[in-house]
């Protein structure tokens, strides 16, 4: 399947909306107390939105480029996208979390472990949901 630039940008937008919805629910509601409990003293008073948005823009680009576009070009199913998305999430979130364990004094292992699992699940779910929307709403197969 050949994907036009406008289609890839639409895929990016769908992926971004899906990722933001799931991740903000996690950060803002489900795990808010978890992070406050274990690393609250390390958190700033305000979010550095430039850095946060830069991460989101780059990482969502990775999901599109390395998971969704190849899946759409090859006709891969949702299970393949879940596996590849999950692996991308594990690799990316492990990069930060294991580096934090290696370099930061008193970085909690539980935070690293939970965050790596979260990155795996978040990326797998985002990729799967985006693929479903692309295939069933946009009718792109």
N, CA, C and O of each residue as an XYZ file, in Angstrom:
564
protein
N       0.842     -1.178      0.000
C       0.000      0.000      0.000
C       0.887      1.241      0.000
O       1.839      1.338      0.774
N       0.567      2.175     -0.866
C       1.290      3.446     -0.913
C       0.535      4.440     -0.038
O      -0.680      4.593     -0.168
N       1.249      5.106      0.840
C       0.627      6.084      1.727
C       1.054      7.486      1.317
O       2.244      7.798      1.285
N       0.094      8.311      1.012
C       0.360      9.701      0.666
C       0.720     10.483      1.925
O       0.399     10.066      3.038
N       1.385     11.609      1.741
C       1.795     12.454      2.864
C       0.597     12.875      3.708
O       0.668     12.863      4.937
N      -0.494     13.245      3.059
C      -1.674     13.679      3.818
C      -2.243     12.537      4.648
O      -2.741     12.760      5.751
N      -2.172     11.319      4.127
C      -2.646     10.154      4.884
C      -1.759      9.910      6.099
O      -2.260      9.622      7.186
N      -0.451     10.022      5.923
C       0.476      9.829      7.040
C       0.249     10.899      8.105
O       0.292     10.603      9.299
N       0.011     12.126      7.685
C      -0.281     13.198      8.655
C      -1.586     12.923      9.392
O      -1.680     13.194     10.589
N      -2.585     12.394      8.709
C      -3.843     12.025      9.358
C      -3.617     10.882     10.351
O      -4.175     10.891     11.449
N      -2.811      9.913      9.969
C      -2.454      8.810     10.871
C      -1.746      9.363     12.103
O      -2.008      8.928     13.224
N      -0.844     10.325     11.890
C      -0.148     10.964     13.011
C      -1.161     11.626     13.947
O      -1.075     11.465     15.164
N      -2.109     12.363     13.392
C      -3.114     13.043     14.210
C      -3.967     12.071     15.007
O      -4.237     12.299     16.186
N      -4.387     10.997     14.374
C      -5.179      9.971     15.063
C      -4.366      9.350     16.185
O      -4.867      9.159     17.294
N      -3.111      9.036     15.894
C      -2.232      8.430     16.899
C      -1.995      9.390     18.058
O      -2.013      8.981     19.218
N      -1.773     10.660     17.749
C      -1.537     11.658     18.791
C      -2.749     11.794     19.707
O      -2.604     11.805     20.929
N      -3.927     11.895     19.131
C      -5.147     12.020     19.956
C      -5.325     10.799     20.852
O      -5.661     10.929     22.029
N      -5.100      9.627     20.296
C      -5.235      8.385     21.061
C      -4.218      8.339     22.196
O      -4.563      8.024     23.335
N      -2.973      8.651     21.884
C      -1.901      8.621     22.877
C      -2.179      9.613     24.015
O      -2.076      9.266     25.192
N      -2.533     10.851     23.646
C      -2.803     11.880     24.662
C      -3.944     11.456     25.580
O      -3.845     11.589     26.800
N      -5.010     10.954     25.003
C      -6.164     10.552     25.798
C      -5.786      9.494     26.836
O      -6.121      9.619     28.014
N      -5.091      8.463     26.390
C      -4.715      7.371     27.293
C      -3.669      7.842     28.307
O      -3.807      7.573     29.501
N      -2.632      8.536     27.850
C      -1.540      8.922     28.744
C      -1.976      9.971     29.769
O      -1.573      9.904     30.930
N      -2.786     10.929     29.354
C      -3.243     11.938     30.300
C      -4.172     11.346     31.349
O      -4.182     11.796     32.495
N      -4.954     10.337     30.964
C      -5.783      9.624     31.945
C      -4.889      8.931     32.978
O      -5.178      8.960     34.175
N      -3.809      8.314     32.512
C      -2.859      7.640     33.399
C      -2.156      8.639     34.324
O      -2.173      8.491     35.546
N      -1.545      9.650     33.722
C      -0.756     10.614     34.499
C      -1.628     11.451     35.417
O      -1.281     11.679     36.576
N      -2.749     11.904     34.904
C      -3.571     12.846     35.649
C      -4.544     12.233     36.634
O      -4.971     12.898     37.578
N      -4.901     10.971     36.427
C      -5.933     10.365     37.276
C      -5.440      9.073     37.938
O      -5.323      9.003     39.162
N      -5.157      8.072     37.135
C      -4.880      6.733     37.659
C      -3.599      6.680     38.486
O      -3.609      6.159     39.601
N      -2.500      7.210     37.959
C      -1.193      7.066     38.623
C      -0.721      8.343     39.299
O       0.425      8.412     39.745
N      -1.560      9.336     39.384
C      -1.147     10.614     39.956
C      -0.581     10.442     41.373
O       0.489     10.965     41.685
N      -1.279      9.732     42.198
C      -0.824      9.502     43.574
C       0.418      8.633     43.641
O       1.250      8.802     44.533
N       0.549      7.705     42.704
C       1.713      6.826     42.667
C       2.988      7.628     42.484
O       3.937      7.479     43.254
N       3.014      8.473     41.475
C       4.211      9.260     41.208
C       4.474     10.263     42.331
O       5.623     10.486     42.711
N       3.418     10.861     42.855
C       3.578     11.809     43.965
C       4.187     11.111     45.181
O       5.032     11.682     45.871
N       3.760      9.891     45.436
C       4.252      9.141     46.596
C       5.743      8.810     46.479
O       6.496      8.970     47.440
N       6.161      8.353     45.309
C       7.522      7.857     45.173
C       8.541      8.887     44.693
O       9.714      8.804     45.059
N       8.121      9.845     43.889
C       9.086     10.823     43.378
C       8.574     12.260     43.505
O       9.074     13.170     42.844
N       7.588     12.442     44.348
C       6.989     13.765     44.507
C       7.993     14.848     44.849
O       7.875     15.978     44.374
N       8.979     14.517     45.668
C       9.988     15.491     46.041
C      10.912     15.884     44.903
O      11.589     16.909     44.972
N      10.941     15.078     43.864
C      11.791     15.363     42.704
C      11.050     16.122     41.613
O      11.672     16.650     40.691
N       9.724     16.179     41.712
C       8.925     16.802     40.662
C       8.941     18.316     40.799
O       8.952     18.849     41.909
N       8.942     18.997     39.674
C       8.884     20.452     39.682
C       7.480     20.934     40.029
O       6.519     20.164     40.007
N       7.382     22.200     40.343
C       6.080     22.782     40.647
C       5.206     22.857     39.399
O       3.984     22.737     39.476
N       5.845     23.055     38.252
C       5.139     23.164     36.973
C       5.751     22.191     35.971
O       6.941     21.880     36.022
N       4.916     21.728     35.073
C       5.399     20.883     33.982
C       6.158     21.762     32.985
O       5.714     22.865     32.666
N       7.277     21.286     32.503
C       7.993     21.961     31.427
C       7.311     21.532     30.128
O       7.645     20.497     29.552
N       6.352     22.341     29.677
C       5.519     21.958     28.544
C       6.295     21.869     27.236
O       5.933     21.081     26.362
N       7.336     22.648     27.086
C       8.145     22.553     25.864
C       8.783     21.172     25.776
O       8.737     20.524     24.731
N       9.370     20.733     26.861
C       9.996     19.404     26.884
C       8.947     18.303     26.744
O       9.160     17.330     26.022
N       7.825     18.454     27.429
C       6.764     17.442     27.358
C       6.222     17.327     25.936
O       6.063     16.222     25.418
N       5.940     18.461     25.309
C       5.411     18.437     23.944
C       6.452     17.905     22.954
O       6.103     17.206     22.003
N       7.718     18.234     23.176
C       8.772     17.706     22.308
C       8.814     16.183     22.396
O       8.919     15.502     21.375
N       8.731     15.649     23.615
C       8.695     14.191     23.773
C       7.511     13.604     23.025
O       7.664     12.670     22.238
N       6.322     14.160     23.277
C       5.126     13.627     22.628
C       5.239     13.666     21.103
O       4.928     12.678     20.438
N       5.673     14.781     20.550
C       5.780     14.903     19.090
C       6.748     13.875     18.507
O       6.452     13.230     17.501
N       7.897     13.730     19.147
C       8.906     12.789     18.671
C       8.442     11.343     18.852
O       8.558     10.530     17.935
N       7.925     11.031     20.023
C       7.552      9.647     20.324
C       6.378      9.183     19.466
O       6.371      8.050     18.985
N       5.404     10.035     19.277
C       4.267      9.681     18.430
C       4.746      9.487     16.989
O       4.250      8.611     16.280
N       5.704     10.300     16.563
C       6.311     10.083     15.255
C       6.933      8.701     15.156
O       6.849      8.050     14.115
N       7.557      8.253     16.234
C       8.132      6.910     16.264
C       7.083      5.824     16.133
O       7.296      4.839     15.426
N       5.960      5.990     16.800
C       4.871      5.000     16.693
C       4.377      4.931     15.254
O       4.164      3.846     14.713
N       4.198      6.095     14.640
C       3.712      6.134     13.258
C       4.755      5.528     12.318
O       4.437      4.652     11.513
N       5.993      5.995     12.422
C       7.050      5.584     11.492
C       7.463      4.125     11.640
O       7.661      3.431     10.643
N       7.595      3.658     12.874
C       8.147      2.325     13.102
C       7.101      1.232     13.318
O       7.429      0.049     13.233
N       5.849      1.606     13.596
C       4.816      0.594     13.848
C       3.683      0.682     12.831
O       3.406     -0.293     12.132
N       3.028      1.834     12.740
C       1.806      1.915     11.942
C       2.044      1.936     10.436
O       1.385      1.198      9.704
N       2.962      2.756      9.961
C       3.201      2.807      8.511
C       3.662      1.440      7.987
O       3.126      0.976      6.981
N       4.630      0.781      8.628
C       5.000     -0.553      8.125
C       3.831     -1.550      8.172
O       3.673     -2.364      7.262
N       3.024     -1.484      9.223
C       1.884     -2.402      9.331
C       0.883     -2.161      8.206
O       0.362     -3.108      7.616
N       0.619     -0.905      7.918
C      -0.324     -0.587      6.842
C       0.247     -0.975      5.474
O      -0.484     -1.471      4.618
N       1.519     -0.756      5.270
C       2.137     -1.112      3.989
C       2.163     -2.627      3.779
O       2.010     -3.105      2.655
N       2.358     -3.379      4.868
C       2.482     -4.834      4.769
C       1.173     -5.572      4.994
O       1.111     -6.793      4.845
N       0.116     -4.829      5.355
C      -1.161     -5.476      5.635
C      -1.155     -6.270      6.927
O      -1.899     -7.241      7.059
N      -0.330     -5.873      7.879
C      -0.238     -6.578      9.156
C      -1.505     -6.378      9.971
O      -2.193     -5.366      9.843
N      -1.795     -7.356     10.806
C      -2.980     -7.303     11.658
C      -2.704     -6.641     12.988
O      -1.590     -6.206     13.281
N      -3.751     -6.580     13.778
C      -3.686     -5.880     15.059
C      -2.715     -6.559     16.024
O      -2.045     -5.873     16.796
N      -2.624     -7.879     15.999
C      -1.708     -8.570     16.913
C      -0.265     -8.156     16.644
O       0.503     -7.927     17.578
N       0.100     -8.062     15.379
C       1.457     -7.620     15.017
C       1.701     -6.194     15.513
O       2.775     -5.892     16.033
N       0.723     -5.332     15.357
C       0.839     -3.935     15.798
C       0.943     -3.860     17.323
O       1.701     -3.045     17.849
N       0.204     -4.684     18.024
C       0.296     -4.719     19.488
C       1.700     -5.133     19.923
O       2.288     -4.512     20.809
N       2.231     -6.178     19.303
C       3.574     -6.651     19.662
C       4.626     -5.596     19.341
O       5.463     -5.274     20.184
N       4.584     -5.062     18.130
C       5.594     -4.077     17.737
C       5.453     -2.777     18.536
O       6.454     -2.178     18.928
N       4.243     -2.353     18.771
C       4.023     -1.167     19.597
C       4.502     -1.397     21.019
O       5.149     -0.533     21.611
N       4.185     -2.554     21.563
C       4.633     -2.878     22.915
C       6.150     -2.902     23.030
O       6.712     -2.407     24.006
N       6.809     -3.477     22.035
C       8.272     -3.508     22.051
C       8.859     -2.100     21.944
O       9.805     -1.768     22.658
N       8.305     -1.274     21.060
C       8.781      0.102     20.960
C       8.618      0.813     22.299
O       9.521      1.522     22.742
N       7.470      0.627     22.941
C       7.237      1.238     24.248
C       8.217      0.748     25.295
O       8.738      1.538     26.083
N       8.468     -0.541     25.307
C       9.427     -1.100     26.262
C      10.820     -0.536     26.026
O      11.496     -0.132     26.972
N      11.251     -0.508     24.770
C      12.590      0.009     24.464
C      12.717      1.478     24.861
O      13.697      1.872     25.492
N      11.738      2.272     24.495
C      11.820      3.714     24.746
C      11.720      4.039     26.233
O      12.541      4.791     26.759
N      10.736      3.486     26.906
C      10.563      3.800     28.328
C      11.695      3.207     29.157
O      12.092      3.790     30.165
N      12.222      2.051     28.744
C      13.375      1.466     29.447
C      14.595      2.365     29.357
O      15.396      2.431     30.290
N      14.734      3.052     28.240
C      15.886      3.929     28.062
C      15.945      4.955     29.188
O      16.991      5.148     29.808
N      14.824      5.608     29.447
C      14.810      6.584     30.540
C      14.911      5.895     31.892
O      15.761      6.248     32.710
N      14.052      4.918     32.129
C      13.935      4.344     33.464
C      15.203      3.625     33.923
O      15.593      3.747     35.084
N      15.839      2.894     33.046
C      17.071      2.206     33.450
C      18.230      3.183     33.588
O      19.106      2.997     34.433
N      18.237      4.227     32.755
C      19.243      5.276     32.922
C      19.039      5.988     34.260
O      20.008      6.286     34.958
N      17.798      6.258     34.614
C      17.511      6.894     35.898
C      17.981      6.016     37.054
O      18.557      6.514     38.022
N      17.736      4.710     36.954
C      18.222      3.796     38.001
C      19.745      3.799     38.084
O      20.316      3.712     39.171
N      20.387      3.898     36.939
C      21.850      3.860     36.904
C      22.483      5.144     37.410
O      23.561      5.102     38.004
N      21.842      6.286     37.191
C      22.506      7.561     37.449
C      21.951      8.387     38.609
O      22.703      9.129     39.241
N      20.672      8.278     38.897
C      20.057      9.146     39.909
C      20.101      8.495     41.277
O      19.801      7.311     41.433
N      20.474      9.277     42.246
C      20.490      8.799     43.617
C      19.059      8.582     44.086
O      18.213      9.465     43.939
N      18.789      7.429     44.643
C      17.491      7.098     45.242
C      16.331      7.046     44.253
O      15.186      7.248     44.655
N      16.588      6.783     42.982
C      15.479      6.606     42.044
C      14.813      5.271     42.368
O      15.482      4.238     42.345
N      13.513      5.265     42.670
C      12.847      4.037     43.115
C      12.716      2.991     42.002
O      12.273      3.298     40.895
N      13.104      1.769     42.310
C      12.957      0.668     41.354
C      11.499      0.498     40.950
O      11.201      0.235     39.785
N      10.586      0.649     41.914
C       9.161      0.461     41.623
C       8.683      1.451     40.559
O       7.850      1.105     39.722
N       9.197      2.657     40.586
C       8.813      3.661     39.581
C       9.329      3.234     38.211
O       8.609      3.322     37.216
N      10.561      2.776     38.161
C      11.126      2.322     36.885
C      10.330      1.136     36.338
O       9.996      1.106     35.154
N      10.030      0.177     37.183
C       9.305     -1.017     36.746
C       7.892     -0.665     36.262
O       7.474     -1.105     35.191
N       7.173      0.115     37.041
C       5.813      0.496     36.659
C       5.832      1.320     35.375
O       4.990      1.123     34.498
N       6.781      2.235     35.261
C       6.844      3.094     34.089
C       7.183      2.297     32.825
O       6.649      2.592     31.756
N       8.051      1.305     32.929
C       8.372      0.477     31.763
C       7.162     -0.352     31.338
O       6.891     -0.494     30.146
N       6.441     -0.892     32.305
C       5.217     -1.628     31.974
C       4.204     -0.673     31.343
O       3.559     -1.006     30.349
N       4.072      0.528     31.935
C       3.141      1.504     31.388
C       3.510      1.881     29.946
O       2.636      1.918     29.080
N       4.766      2.156     29.686
C       5.186      2.512     28.329
C       4.885      1.413     27.324
O       4.496      1.685     26.188
N       5.068      0.170     27.750
C       4.771     -0.980     26.901
C       3.280     -1.039     26.580
O       2.891     -1.154     25.418
N       2.452     -0.960     27.618
C       0.999     -1.045     27.435
C       0.446      0.162     26.686
O      -0.398      0.017     25.802
N       0.920      1.342     27.040
C       0.455      2.573     26.393
C       0.724      2.546     24.896
O      -0.156      2.860     24.094
N       1.929      2.176     24.527
C       2.292      2.195     23.117
C       1.570      1.091     22.351
O       1.133      1.306     21.220
N       1.442     -0.072     22.949
C       0.696     -1.164     22.303
C      -0.769     -0.776     22.108
O      -1.329     -0.983     21.031
N      -1.388     -0.217     23.143
C      -2.797      0.169     23.056
C      -3.003      1.313     22.072
O      -3.973      1.318     21.314
N      -2.093      2.278     22.083
C      -2.197      3.401     21.155
C      -2.101      2.914     19.716
O      -2.909      3.302     18.872
N      -1.129      2.076     19.435
C      -0.936      1.573     18.069
C      -2.143      0.740     17.623
O      -2.605      0.870     16.489
N      -2.645     -0.107     18.510
C      -3.792     -0.951     18.159
C      -5.043     -0.111     17.920
O      -5.762     -0.334     16.946
N      -5.304      0.843     18.791
C      -6.489      1.697     18.634
C      -6.382      2.547     17.374
O      -7.355      2.701     16.636
N      -5.191      3.100     17.132
C      -4.995      3.912     15.933
C      -5.195      3.064     14.674
O      -5.829      3.514     13.720
N      -4.662      1.845     14.667
C      -4.844      0.966     13.513
C      -6.328      0.681     13.290
O      -6.800      0.713     12.154
N      -7.059      0.406     14.356
C      -8.494      0.134     14.230
C      -9.222      1.336     13.639
O     -10.045      1.187     12.736
N      -8.918      2.524     14.148
C      -9.562      3.742     13.630
C      -9.216      3.934     12.154
O     -10.088      4.233     11.339
N      -7.952      3.761     11.823
C      -7.501      3.941     10.437
C      -8.210      2.964      9.507
O      -8.670      3.343      8.431
N      -8.294      1.713      9.926
C      -8.876      0.692      9.056
C     -10.395      0.736      9.001
O     -10.984      0.430      7.964
N     -11.041      1.115     10.105
C     -12.501      1.034     10.164
C     -13.214      2.366      9.969
O     -14.349      2.398      9.495
N     -12.564      3.452     10.326
C     -13.186      4.755     10.149
C     -12.716      5.389      8.838
O     -13.521      5.907      8.065
N     -11.403      5.341      8.601
C     -10.869      5.904      7.365
C     -11.012      4.937      6.189
O     -10.879      5.320      5.027
N     -11.289      3.672      6.521
C     -11.422      2.619      5.501
C     -10.142      2.432      4.702
O     -10.174      2.200      3.493
N      -9.006      2.538      5.405
C      -7.702      2.333      4.791
C      -7.231      0.929      5.126
O      -6.939      0.634      6.285
N      -7.155      0.074      4.144
C      -6.699     -1.311      4.380
C      -5.456     -1.600      3.603
O      -4.927     -2.709      3.674
